[in-house]
C-alpha cells in the first residue's frame, strides 16, 4: 500500500488526508463489528474474513483500512 499523492506507505490514495476525497473517506470509515475508525468490516482483524484478508489478500482491501 502506497499513496501516490504524498508518498506515504501508511494509506492509499483514496484515503490520503491531504486530498479532499481522502479526508472524507477517512471520516466515513467505521467498522460495524468492533467500532474502530481505522478500518471497515472487510479489514477487521477480529473477524475471520478480515484477519485472513489482512494476512493474505492485502491488495483486495487496500482502501478498507489505514495505518496512520
N, CA, C, O and CB atoms as a CASP TS submission, in Angstrom:
PFRMAT TS
TARGET T0000
AUTHOR 0000-0000-0000
METHOD Language model
MODEL 1
PARENT N/A
ATOM      1  N   UNK     1       0.850  -1.164   0.000  1.00  0.00           N
ATOM      2  CA  UNK     1       0.000   0.000   0.000  1.00  0.00           C
ATOM      3  C   UNK     1       0.905   1.239   0.000  1.00  0.00           C
ATOM      4  O   UNK     1       1.760   1.405   0.870  1.00  0.00           O
ATOM      5  CB  UNK     1      -0.972  -0.009   1.228  1.00  0.00           C
ATOM      6  N   UNK     2       0.695   2.085  -0.981  1.00  0.00           N
ATOM      7  CA  UNK     2       1.489   3.309  -1.076  1.00  0.00           C
ATOM      8  C   UNK     2       0.624   4.395  -1.683  1.00  0.00           C
ATOM      9  O   UNK     2      -0.068   4.172  -2.676  1.00  0.00           O
ATOM     10  CB  UNK     2       2.780   3.088  -1.923  1.00  0.00           C
ATOM     11  N   UNK     3       0.666   5.572  -1.078  1.00  0.00           N
ATOM     12  CA  UNK     3      -0.085   6.716  -1.592  1.00  0.00           C
ATOM     13  C   UNK     3       0.728   7.378  -2.704  1.00  0.00           C
ATOM     14  O   UNK     3       1.881   7.754  -2.496  1.00  0.00           O
ATOM     15  CB  UNK     3      -0.408   7.739  -0.452  1.00  0.00           C
ATOM     16  N   UNK     4       0.133   7.515  -3.863  1.00  0.00           N
ATOM     17  CA  UNK     4       0.832   8.129  -4.981  1.00  0.00           C
ATOM     18  C   UNK     4       0.767   9.656  -4.919  1.00  0.00           C
ATOM     19  O   UNK     4       1.433  10.332  -5.703  1.00  0.00           O
ATOM     20  CB  UNK     4       0.247   7.635  -6.295  1.00  0.00           C
ATOM     21  N   UNK     5      -0.022  10.203  -4.003  1.00  0.00           N
ATOM     22  CA  UNK     5      -0.125  11.660  -3.876  1.00  0.00           C
ATOM     23  C   UNK     5       0.948  12.213  -2.941  1.00  0.00           C
ATOM     24  O   UNK     5       1.667  13.146  -3.299  1.00  0.00           O
ATOM     25  CB  UNK     5      -1.516  12.053  -3.366  1.00  0.00           C
ATOM     26  N   UNK     6       1.053  11.632  -1.735  1.00  0.00           N
ATOM     27  CA  UNK     6       2.017  12.183  -0.763  1.00  0.00           C
ATOM     28  C   UNK     6       3.205  11.259  -0.509  1.00  0.00           C
ATOM     29  O   UNK     6       4.170  11.669   0.136  1.00  0.00           O
ATOM     30  CB  UNK     6       1.317  12.464   0.553  1.00  0.00           C
ATOM     31  N   UNK     7       3.156  10.011  -1.007  1.00  0.00           N
ATOM     32  CA  UNK     7       4.269   9.095  -0.857  1.00  0.00           C
ATOM     33  C   UNK     7       4.264   8.269   0.415  1.00  0.00           C
ATOM     34  O   UNK     7       5.220   7.533   0.661  1.00  0.00           O
ATOM     35  CB  UNK     7       5.510   9.848  -0.921  1.00  0.00           C
ATOM     36  N   UNK     8       3.233   8.360   1.224  1.00  0.00           N
ATOM     37  CA  UNK     8       3.166   7.607   2.478  1.00  0.00           C
ATOM     38  C   UNK     8       2.905   6.128   2.217  1.00  0.00           C
ATOM     39  O   UNK     8       2.202   5.768   1.272  1.00  0.00           O
ATOM     40  CB  UNK     8       2.074   8.180   3.388  1.00  0.00           C
ATOM     41  N   UNK     9       3.472   5.285   3.056  1.00  0.00           N
ATOM     42  CA  UNK     9       3.225   3.852   2.982  1.00  0.00           C
ATOM     43  C   UNK     9       2.165   3.411   3.993  1.00  0.00           C
ATOM     44  O   UNK     9       1.987   2.212   4.209  1.00  0.00           O
ATOM     45  CB  UNK     9       4.521   3.085   3.216  1.00  0.00           C
ATOM     46  N   UNK    10       1.467   4.350   4.607  1.00  0.00           N
ATOM     47  CA  UNK    10       0.502   4.042   5.653  1.00  0.00           C
ATOM     48  C   UNK    10      -0.950   4.122   5.196  1.00  0.00           C
ATOM     49  O   UNK    10      -1.846   3.764   5.961  1.00  0.00           O
ATOM     50  CB  UNK    10       0.705   4.964   6.798  1.00  0.00           C
ATOM     51  N   UNK    11      -1.204   4.573   3.992  1.00  0.00           N
ATOM     52  CA  UNK    11      -2.564   4.653   3.456  1.00  0.00           C
ATOM     53  C   UNK    11      -2.504   4.685   1.934  1.00  0.00           C
ATOM     54  O   UNK    11      -1.449   4.917   1.343  1.00  0.00           O
ATOM     55  CB  UNK    11      -3.308   5.907   4.002  1.00  0.00           C
ATOM     56  N   UNK    12      -3.656   4.449   1.312  1.00  0.00           N
ATOM     57  CA  UNK    12      -3.739   4.502  -0.146  1.00  0.00           C
ATOM     58  C   UNK    12      -4.159   5.903  -0.582  1.00  0.00           C
ATOM     59  O   UNK    12      -4.486   6.747   0.252  1.00  0.00           O
ATOM     60  CB  UNK    12      -4.736   3.439  -0.683  1.00  0.00           C
ATOM     61  N   UNK    13      -4.148   6.142  -1.874  1.00  0.00           N
ATOM     62  CA  UNK    13      -4.539   7.442  -2.407  1.00  0.00           C
ATOM     63  C   UNK    13      -5.983   7.773  -2.041  1.00  0.00           C
ATOM     64  O   UNK    13      -6.293   8.926  -1.741  1.00  0.00           O
ATOM     65  CB  UNK    13      -4.362   7.470  -3.926  1.00  0.00           C
ATOM     66  N   UNK    14      -6.868   6.777  -2.060  1.00  0.00           N
ATOM     67  CA  UNK    14      -8.269   7.031  -1.743  1.00  0.00           C
ATOM     68  C   UNK    14      -8.486   7.430  -0.289  1.00  0.00           C
ATOM     69  O   UNK    14      -9.544   7.963   0.046  1.00  0.00           O
ATOM     70  CB  UNK    14      -9.089   5.812  -2.055  1.00  0.00           C
ATOM     71  N   UNK    15      -7.508   7.185   0.585  1.00  0.00           N
ATOM     72  CA  UNK    15      -7.620   7.552   1.994  1.00  0.00           C
ATOM     73  C   UNK    15      -6.572   8.572   2.425  1.00  0.00           C
ATOM     74  O   UNK    15      -6.283   8.695   3.616  1.00  0.00           O
ATOM     75  CB  UNK    15      -7.506   6.320   2.852  1.00  0.00           C
ATOM     76  N   UNK    16      -6.005   9.299   1.479  1.00  0.00           N
ATOM     77  CA  UNK    16      -4.975  10.290   1.792  1.00  0.00           C
ATOM     78  C   UNK    16      -5.604  11.512   2.458  1.00  0.00           C
ATOM     79  O   UNK    16      -6.511  12.120   1.890  1.00  0.00           O
ATOM     80  CB  UNK    16      -4.212  10.706   0.514  1.00  0.00           C
ATOM     81  N   UNK    17      -5.134  11.884   3.661  1.00  0.00           N
ATOM     82  CA  UNK    17      -5.717  13.034   4.347  1.00  0.00           C
ATOM     83  C   UNK    17      -5.390  14.371   3.690  1.00  0.00           C
ATOM     84  O   UNK    17      -5.979  15.390   4.051  1.00  0.00           O
ATOM     85  CB  UNK    17      -5.251  13.057   5.765  1.00  0.00           C
ATOM     86  N   UNK    18      -4.477  14.388   2.747  1.00  0.00           N
ATOM     87  CA  UNK    18      -4.106  15.632   2.080  1.00  0.00           C
ATOM     88  C   UNK    18      -4.981  15.938   0.874  1.00  0.00           C
ATOM     89  O   UNK    18      -4.832  16.986   0.245  1.00  0.00           O
ATOM     90  CB  UNK    18      -2.666  15.573   1.652  1.00  0.00           C
ATOM     91  N   UNK    19      -5.901  15.020   0.547  1.00  0.00           N
ATOM     92  CA  UNK    19      -6.852  15.262  -0.531  1.00  0.00           C
ATOM     93  C   UNK    19      -8.247  15.396   0.070  1.00  0.00           C
ATOM     94  O   UNK    19      -8.524  14.833   1.129  1.00  0.00           O
ATOM     95  CB  UNK    19      -6.806  14.119  -1.591  1.00  0.00           C
ATOM     96  N   UNK    20      -9.104  16.117  -0.584  1.00  0.00           N
ATOM     97  CA  UNK    20     -10.459  16.342  -0.078  1.00  0.00           C
ATOM     98  C   UNK    20     -11.246  15.036  -0.006  1.00  0.00           C
ATOM     99  O   UNK    20     -11.897  14.754   1.000  1.00  0.00           O
ATOM    100  CB  UNK    20     -11.198  17.351  -0.963  1.00  0.00           C
ATOM    101  N   UNK    21     -11.186  14.253  -1.056  1.00  0.00           N
ATOM    102  CA  UNK    21     -11.903  12.982  -1.070  1.00  0.00           C
ATOM    103  C   UNK    21     -11.347  11.983  -0.077  1.00  0.00           C
ATOM    104  O   UNK    21     -12.100  11.229   0.540  1.00  0.00           O
ATOM    105  CB  UNK    21     -11.866  12.389  -2.443  1.00  0.00           C
ATOM    106  N   UNK    22     -10.038  11.973   0.082  1.00  0.00           N
ATOM    107  CA  UNK    22      -9.409  11.052   1.027  1.00  0.00           C
ATOM    108  C   UNK    22      -9.774  11.362   2.461  1.00  0.00           C
ATOM    109  O   UNK    22     -10.011  10.450   3.252  1.00  0.00           O
ATOM    110  CB  UNK    22      -7.915  11.088   0.870  1.00  0.00           C
ATOM    111  N   UNK    23      -9.821  12.637   2.805  1.00  0.00           N
ATOM    112  CA  UNK    23     -10.194  13.007   4.165  1.00  0.00           C
ATOM    113  C   UNK    23     -11.647  12.640   4.456  1.00  0.00           C
ATOM    114  O   UNK    23     -11.963  12.204   5.563  1.00  0.00           O
ATOM    115  CB  UNK    23      -9.974  14.503   4.387  1.00  0.00           C
ATOM    116  N   UNK    24     -12.521  12.811   3.489  1.00  0.00           N
ATOM    117  CA  UNK    24     -13.920  12.440   3.714  1.00  0.00           C
ATOM    118  C   UNK    24     -14.067  10.920   3.803  1.00  0.00           C
ATOM    119  O   UNK    24     -14.905  10.434   4.563  1.00  0.00           O
ATOM    120  CB  UNK    24     -14.814  12.997   2.586  1.00  0.00           C
ATOM    121  N   UNK    25     -13.272  10.161   3.047  1.00  0.00           N
ATOM    122  CA  UNK    25     -13.293   8.701   3.177  1.00  0.00           C
ATOM    123  C   UNK    25     -12.836   8.276   4.564  1.00  0.00           C
ATOM    124  O   UNK    25     -13.405   7.358   5.155  1.00  0.00           O
ATOM    125  CB  UNK    25     -12.405   8.051   2.106  1.00  0.00           C
ATOM    126  N   UNK    26     -11.812   8.938   5.084  1.00  0.00           N
ATOM    127  CA  UNK    26     -11.329   8.612   6.428  1.00  0.00           C
ATOM    128  C   UNK    26     -12.380   8.940   7.485  1.00  0.00           C
ATOM    129  O   UNK    26     -12.520   8.215   8.470  1.00  0.00           O
ATOM    130  CB  UNK    26     -10.028   9.370   6.728  1.00  0.00           C
ATOM    131  N   UNK    27     -13.117  10.028   7.283  1.00  0.00           N
ATOM    132  CA  UNK    27     -14.147  10.406   8.242  1.00  0.00           C
ATOM    133  C   UNK    27     -15.312   9.423   8.245  1.00  0.00           C
ATOM    134  O   UNK    27     -15.940   9.210   9.282  1.00  0.00           O
ATOM    135  CB  UNK    27     -14.652  11.801   7.940  1.00  0.00           C
ATOM    136  N   UNK    28     -15.604   8.824   7.095  1.00  0.00           N
ATOM    137  CA  UNK    28     -16.705   7.868   6.994  1.00  0.00           C
ATOM    138  C   UNK    28     -16.308   6.444   7.362  1.00  0.00           C
ATOM    139  O   UNK    28     -17.183   5.597   7.544  1.00  0.00           O
ATOM    140  CB  UNK    28     -17.256   7.881   5.602  1.00  0.00           C
ATOM    141  N   UNK    29     -15.007   6.155   7.477  1.00  0.00           N
ATOM    142  CA  UNK    29     -14.559   4.800   7.750  1.00  0.00           C
ATOM    143  C   UNK    29     -14.954   4.387   9.167  1.00  0.00           C
ATOM    144  O   UNK    29     -14.609   5.054  10.142  1.00  0.00           O
ATOM    145  CB  UNK    29     -13.037   4.687   7.558  1.00  0.00           C
ATOM    146  N   UNK    30     -15.677   3.286   9.260  1.00  0.00           N
ATOM    147  CA  UNK    30     -16.141   2.805  10.563  1.00  0.00           C
ATOM    148  C   UNK    30     -16.406   1.309  10.452  1.00  0.00           C
ATOM    149  O   UNK    30     -17.076   0.861   9.522  1.00  0.00           O
ATOM    150  CB  UNK    30     -17.427   3.572  11.033  1.00  0.00           C
ATOM    151  N   UNK    31     -15.880   0.537  11.401  1.00  0.00           N
ATOM    152  CA  UNK    31     -16.108  -0.899  11.436  1.00  0.00           C
ATOM    153  C   UNK    31     -17.396  -1.178  12.199  1.00  0.00           C
ATOM    154  O   UNK    31     -17.541  -0.763  13.349  1.00  0.00           O
ATOM    155  CB  UNK    31     -14.909  -1.640  12.082  1.00  0.00           C
ATOM    156  N   UNK    32     -18.323  -1.874  11.568  1.00  0.00           N
ATOM    157  CA  UNK    32     -19.591  -2.175  12.222  1.00  0.00           C
ATOM    158  C   UNK    32     -19.461  -3.336  13.198  1.00  0.00           C
ATOM    159  O   UNK    32     -20.380  -3.582  13.979  1.00  0.00           O
ATOM    160  CB  UNK    32     -20.652  -2.490  11.184  1.00  0.00           C
ATOM    161  N   UNK    33     -18.346  -4.053  13.174  1.00  0.00           N
ATOM    162  CA  UNK    33     -18.159  -5.179  14.100  1.00  0.00           C
ATOM    163  C   UNK    33     -17.537  -4.729  15.423  1.00  0.00           C
ATOM    164  O   UNK    33     -18.063  -5.034  16.493  1.00  0.00           O
ATOM    165  CB  UNK    33     -17.277  -6.254  13.452  1.00  0.00           C
ATOM    166  N   UNK    34     -16.421  -4.004  15.351  1.00  0.00           N
ATOM    167  CA  UNK    34     -15.722  -3.632  16.594  1.00  0.00           C
ATOM    168  C   UNK    34     -15.797  -2.141  16.911  1.00  0.00           C
ATOM    169  O   UNK    34     -15.436  -1.737  18.016  1.00  0.00           O
ATOM    170  CB  UNK    34     -14.272  -4.043  16.503  1.00  0.00           C
ATOM    171  N   UNK    35     -16.258  -1.313  15.973  1.00  0.00           N
ATOM    172  CA  UNK    35     -16.415   0.114  16.235  1.00  0.00           C
ATOM    173  C   UNK    35     -15.190   0.967  15.950  1.00  0.00           C
ATOM    174  O   UNK    35     -15.220   2.170  16.208  1.00  0.00           O
ATOM    175  CB  UNK    35     -16.800   0.302  17.636  1.00  0.00           C
ATOM    176  N   UNK    36     -14.124   0.398  15.433  1.00  0.00           N
ATOM    177  CA  UNK    36     -12.906   1.156  15.145  1.00  0.00           C
ATOM    178  C   UNK    36     -13.116   2.088  13.958  1.00  0.00           C
ATOM    179  O   UNK    36     -13.934   1.817  13.078  1.00  0.00           O
ATOM    180  CB  UNK    36     -11.731   0.205  14.868  1.00  0.00           C
ATOM    181  N   UNK    37     -12.370   3.187  13.944  1.00  0.00           N
ATOM    182  CA  UNK    37     -12.412   4.091  12.803  1.00  0.00           C
ATOM    183  C   UNK    37     -11.130   4.001  11.968  1.00  0.00           C
ATOM    184  O   UNK    37     -10.868   4.876  11.143  1.00  0.00           O
ATOM    185  CB  UNK    37     -12.630   5.527  13.280  1.00  0.00           C
ATOM    186  N   UNK    38     -10.344   2.965  12.173  1.00  0.00           N
ATOM    187  CA  UNK    38      -9.119   2.733  11.398  1.00  0.00           C
ATOM    188  C   UNK    38      -9.324   1.733  10.265  1.00  0.00           C
ATOM    189  O   UNK    38      -8.450   1.580   9.412  1.00  0.00           O
ATOM    190  CB  UNK    38      -8.015   2.241  12.313  1.00  0.00           C
ATOM    191  N   UNK    39     -10.463   1.054  10.247  1.00  0.00           N
ATOM    192  CA  UNK    39     -10.757   0.071   9.205  1.00  0.00           C
ATOM    193  C   UNK    39     -12.271  -0.118   9.108  1.00  0.00           C
ATOM    194  O   UNK    39     -13.028   0.384   9.939  1.00  0.00           O
ATOM    195  CB  UNK    39     -10.046  -1.288   9.500  1.00  0.00           C
ATOM    196  N   UNK    40     -12.695  -0.848   8.082  1.00  0.00           N
ATOM    197  CA  UNK    40     -14.099  -1.226   7.995  1.00  0.00           C
ATOM    198  C   UNK    40     -14.207  -2.733   8.172  1.00  0.00           C
ATOM    199  O   UNK    40     -13.210  -3.386   8.480  1.00  0.00           O
ATOM    200  CB  UNK    40     -14.723  -0.776   6.641  1.00  0.00           C
ATOM    201  N   UNK    41     -15.385  -3.296   7.987  1.00  0.00           N
ATOM    202  CA  UNK    41     -15.623  -4.706   8.274  1.00  0.00           C
ATOM    203  C   UNK    41     -14.760  -5.635   7.424  1.00  0.00           C
ATOM    204  O   UNK    41     -14.369  -6.701   7.899  1.00  0.00           O
ATOM    205  CB  UNK    41     -17.080  -5.032   8.058  1.00  0.00           C
ATOM    206  N   UNK    42     -14.458  -5.267   6.202  1.00  0.00           N
ATOM    207  CA  UNK    42     -13.634  -6.122   5.329  1.00  0.00           C
ATOM    208  C   UNK    42     -12.225  -6.315   5.855  1.00  0.00           C
ATOM    209  O   UNK    42     -11.586  -7.318   5.537  1.00  0.00           O
ATOM    210  CB  UNK    42     -13.569  -5.535   3.941  1.00  0.00           C
ATOM    211  N   UNK    43     -11.719  -5.374   6.656  1.00  0.00           N
ATOM    212  CA  UNK    43     -10.347  -5.448   7.158  1.00  0.00           C
ATOM    213  C   UNK    43     -10.289  -5.566   8.679  1.00  0.00           C
ATOM    214  O   UNK    43      -9.245  -5.292   9.271  1.00  0.00           O
ATOM    215  CB  UNK    43      -9.568  -4.228   6.712  1.00  0.00           C
ATOM    216  N   UNK    44     -11.377  -5.964   9.322  1.00  0.00           N
ATOM    217  CA  UNK    44     -11.398  -6.072  10.781  1.00  0.00           C
ATOM    218  C   UNK    44     -10.602  -7.298  11.235  1.00  0.00           C
ATOM    219  O   UNK    44     -10.926  -8.420  10.843  1.00  0.00           O
ATOM    220  CB  UNK    44     -12.854  -6.154  11.299  1.00  0.00           C
ATOM    221  N   UNK    45      -9.571  -7.100  12.050  1.00  0.00           N
ATOM    222  CA  UNK    45      -8.763  -8.243  12.492  1.00  0.00           C
ATOM    223  C   UNK    45      -9.493  -9.144  13.482  1.00  0.00           C
ATOM    224  O   UNK    45      -9.000 -10.227  13.799  1.00  0.00           O
ATOM    225  CB  UNK    45      -7.481  -7.751  13.117  1.00  0.00           C
ATOM    226  N   UNK    46     -10.648  -8.728  13.976  1.00  0.00           N
ATOM    227  CA  UNK    46     -11.398  -9.535  14.940  1.00  0.00           C
ATOM    228  C   UNK    46     -12.374 -10.497  14.268  1.00  0.00           C
ATOM    229  O   UNK    46     -13.011 -11.302  14.948  1.00  0.00           O
ATOM    230  CB  UNK    46     -12.153  -8.632  15.889  1.00  0.00           C
ATOM    231  N   UNK    47     -12.499 -10.424  12.954  1.00  0.00           N
ATOM    232  CA  UNK    47     -13.341 -11.364  12.217  1.00  0.00           C
ATOM    233  C   UNK    47     -12.450 -12.314  11.428  1.00  0.00           C
ATOM    234  O   UNK    47     -11.316 -11.978  11.087  1.00  0.00           O
ATOM    235  CB  UNK    47     -14.325 -10.616  11.271  1.00  0.00           C
ATOM    236  N   UNK    48     -12.970 -13.495  11.145  1.00  0.00           N
ATOM    237  CA  UNK    48     -12.180 -14.476  10.395  1.00  0.00           C
ATOM    238  C   UNK    48     -11.848 -13.965   8.991  1.00  0.00           C
ATOM    239  O   UNK    48     -10.707 -14.073   8.543  1.00  0.00           O
ATOM    240  CB  UNK    48     -12.935 -15.810  10.303  1.00  0.00           C
ATOM    241  N   UNK    49     -12.839 -13.413   8.303  1.00  0.00           N
ATOM    242  CA  UNK    49     -12.598 -12.910   6.947  1.00  0.00           C
ATOM    243  C   UNK    49     -11.647 -11.731   6.916  1.00  0.00           C
ATOM    244  O   UNK    49     -10.791 -11.638   6.037  1.00  0.00           O
ATOM    245  CB  UNK    49     -13.898 -12.514   6.307  1.00  0.00           C
ATOM    246  N   UNK    50     -11.796 -10.841   7.866  1.00  0.00           N
ATOM    247  CA  UNK    50     -10.925  -9.667   7.914  1.00  0.00           C
ATOM    248  C   UNK    50      -9.488 -10.011   8.232  1.00  0.00           C
ATOM    249  O   UNK    50      -8.568  -9.458   7.628  1.00  0.00           O
ATOM    250  CB  UNK    50     -11.435  -8.693   8.928  1.00  0.00           C
ATOM    251  N   UNK    51      -9.282 -10.922   9.177  1.00  0.00           N
ATOM    252  CA  UNK    51      -7.909 -11.286   9.529  1.00  0.00           C
ATOM    253  C   UNK    51      -7.232 -12.038   8.392  1.00  0.00           C
ATOM    254  O   UNK    51      -6.036 -11.860   8.161  1.00  0.00           O
ATOM    255  CB  UNK    51      -7.892 -12.135  10.801  1.00  0.00           C
ATOM    256  N   UNK    52      -7.982 -12.878   7.677  1.00  0.00           N
ATOM    257  CA  UNK    52      -7.367 -13.563   6.537  1.00  0.00           C
ATOM    258  C   UNK    52      -7.103 -12.590   5.392  1.00  0.00           C
ATOM    259  O   UNK    52      -6.112 -12.736   4.677  1.00  0.00           O
ATOM    260  CB  UNK    52      -8.264 -14.714   6.054  1.00  0.00           C
ATOM    261  N   UNK    53      -7.974 -11.600   5.208  1.00  0.00           N
ATOM    262  CA  UNK    53      -7.714 -10.575   4.191  1.00  0.00           C
ATOM    263  C   UNK    53      -6.460  -9.787   4.520  1.00  0.00           C
ATOM    264  O   UNK    53      -5.660  -9.499   3.630  1.00  0.00           O
ATOM    265  CB  UNK    53      -8.908  -9.626   4.066  1.00  0.00           C
ATOM    266  N   UNK    54      -6.276  -9.432   5.794  1.00  0.00           N
ATOM    267  CA  UNK    54      -5.073  -8.694   6.187  1.00  0.00           C
ATOM    268  C   UNK    54      -3.818  -9.522   5.991  1.00  0.00           C
ATOM    269  O   UNK    54      -2.767  -8.986   5.639  1.00  0.00           O
ATOM    270  CB  UNK    54      -5.172  -8.252   7.636  1.00  0.00           C
ATOM    271  N   UNK    55      -3.919 -10.825   6.218  1.00  0.00           N
ATOM    272  CA  UNK    55      -2.747 -11.694   6.103  1.00  0.00           C
ATOM    273  C   UNK    55      -2.431 -12.080   4.661  1.00  0.00           C
ATOM    274  O   UNK    55      -1.264 -12.104   4.272  1.00  0.00           O
ATOM    275  CB  UNK    55      -2.955 -12.942   6.923  1.00  0.00           C
ATOM    276  N   UNK    56      -3.459 -12.384   3.861  1.00  0.00           N
ATOM    277  CA  UNK    56      -3.220 -12.986   2.555  1.00  0.00           C
ATOM    278  C   UNK    56      -3.662 -12.147   1.367  1.00  0.00           C
ATOM    279  O   UNK    56      -3.126 -12.322   0.273  1.00  0.00           O
ATOM    280  CB  UNK    56      -3.899 -14.283   2.494  1.00  0.00           C
ATOM    281  N   UNK    57      -4.619 -11.243   1.540  1.00  0.00           N
ATOM    282  CA  UNK    57      -5.194 -10.533   0.393  1.00  0.00           C
ATOM    283  C   UNK    57      -5.171  -9.015   0.595  1.00  0.00           C
ATOM    284  O   UNK    57      -6.193  -8.352   0.417  1.00  0.00           O
ATOM    285  CB  UNK    57      -6.632 -11.003   0.152  1.00  0.00           C
ATOM    286  N   UNK    58      -4.041  -8.476   0.956  1.00  0.00           N
ATOM    287  CA  UNK    58      -3.959  -7.040   1.230  1.00  0.00           C
ATOM    288  C   UNK    58      -4.244  -6.194  -0.001  1.00  0.00           C
ATOM    289  O   UNK    58      -4.711  -5.063   0.131  1.00  0.00           O
ATOM    290  CB  UNK    58      -2.594  -6.695   1.772  1.00  0.00           C
ATOM    291  N   UNK    59      -3.983  -6.701  -1.166  1.00  0.00           N
ATOM    292  CA  UNK    59      -4.260  -5.934  -2.381  1.00  0.00           C
ATOM    293  C   UNK    59      -5.758  -5.735  -2.596  1.00  0.00           C
ATOM    294  O   UNK    59      -6.156  -4.738  -3.198  1.00  0.00           O
ATOM    295  CB  UNK    59      -3.652  -6.632  -3.593  1.00  0.00           C
ATOM    296  N   UNK    60      -6.596  -6.649  -2.124  1.00  0.00           N
ATOM    297  CA  UNK    60      -8.044  -6.531  -2.260  1.00  0.00           C
ATOM    298  C   UNK    60      -8.651  -5.501  -1.300  1.00  0.00           C
ATOM    299  O   UNK    60      -9.689  -4.910  -1.595  1.00  0.00           O
ATOM    300  CB  UNK    60      -8.687  -7.879  -2.029  1.00  0.00           C
ATOM    301  N   UNK    61      -7.996  -5.291  -0.151  1.00  0.00           N
ATOM    302  CA  UNK    61      -8.581  -4.411   0.871  1.00  0.00           C
ATOM    303  C   UNK    61      -7.733  -3.177   1.145  1.00  0.00           C
ATOM    304  O   UNK    61      -7.832  -2.595   2.225  1.00  0.00           O
ATOM    305  CB  UNK    61      -8.777  -5.177   2.159  1.00  0.00           C
ATOM    306  N   UNK    62      -6.909  -2.769   0.200  1.00  0.00           N
ATOM    307  CA  UNK    62      -6.001  -1.656   0.440  1.00  0.00           C
ATOM    308  C   UNK    62      -6.733  -0.336   0.739  1.00  0.00           C
ATOM    309  O   UNK    62      -6.151   0.557   1.355  1.00  0.00           O
ATOM    310  CB  UNK    62      -5.099  -1.476  -0.759  1.00  0.00           C
ATOM    311  N   UNK    63      -7.984  -0.201   0.319  1.00  0.00           N
ATOM    312  CA  UNK    63      -8.751   1.011   0.590  1.00  0.00           C
ATOM    313  C   UNK    63      -9.698   0.846   1.764  1.00  0.00           C
ATOM    314  O   UNK    63     -10.499   1.739   2.041  1.00  0.00           O
ATOM    315  CB  UNK    63      -9.530   1.414  -0.634  1.00  0.00           C
ATOM    316  N   UNK    64      -9.620  -0.283   2.460  1.00  0.00           N
ATOM    317  CA  UNK    64     -10.524  -0.555   3.571  1.00  0.00           C
ATOM    318  C   UNK    64      -9.897  -0.313   4.940  1.00  0.00           C
ATOM    319  O   UNK    64     -10.565  -0.497   5.957  1.00  0.00           O
ATOM    320  CB  UNK    64     -11.003  -1.966   3.491  1.00  0.00           C
ATOM    321  N   UNK    65      -8.642   0.090   4.988  1.00  0.00           N
ATOM    322  CA  UNK    65      -8.007   0.368   6.278  1.00  0.00           C
ATOM    323  C   UNK    65      -6.904   1.414   6.122  1.00  0.00           C
ATOM    324  O   UNK    65      -6.401   1.661   5.026  1.00  0.00           O
ATOM    325  CB  UNK    65      -7.430  -0.927   6.886  1.00  0.00           C
ATOM    326  N   UNK    66      -6.549   2.017   7.251  1.00  0.00           N
ATOM    327  CA  UNK    66      -5.434   2.961   7.308  1.00  0.00           C
ATOM    328  C   UNK    66      -4.533   2.581   8.463  1.00  0.00           C
ATOM    329  O   UNK    66      -4.990   1.988   9.440  1.00  0.00           O
ATOM    330  CB  UNK    66      -5.935   4.422   7.459  1.00  0.00           C
ATOM    331  N   UNK    67      -3.284   2.908   8.363  1.00  0.00           N
ATOM    332  CA  UNK    67      -2.335   2.557   9.418  1.00  0.00           C
ATOM    333  C   UNK    67      -1.829   3.791  10.166  1.00  0.00           C
ATOM    334  O   UNK    67      -1.046   3.661  11.107  1.00  0.00           O
ATOM    335  CB  UNK    67      -1.158   1.793   8.827  1.00  0.00           C
ATOM    336  N   UNK    68      -2.259   4.971   9.766  1.00  0.00           N
ATOM    337  CA  UNK    68      -1.822   6.183  10.464  1.00  0.00           C
ATOM    338  C   UNK    68      -2.980   6.911  11.082  1.00  0.00           C
ATOM    339  O   UNK    68      -2.790   7.954  11.708  1.00  0.00           O
ATOM    340  CB  UNK    68      -1.087   7.106   9.523  1.00  0.00           C
TER
END
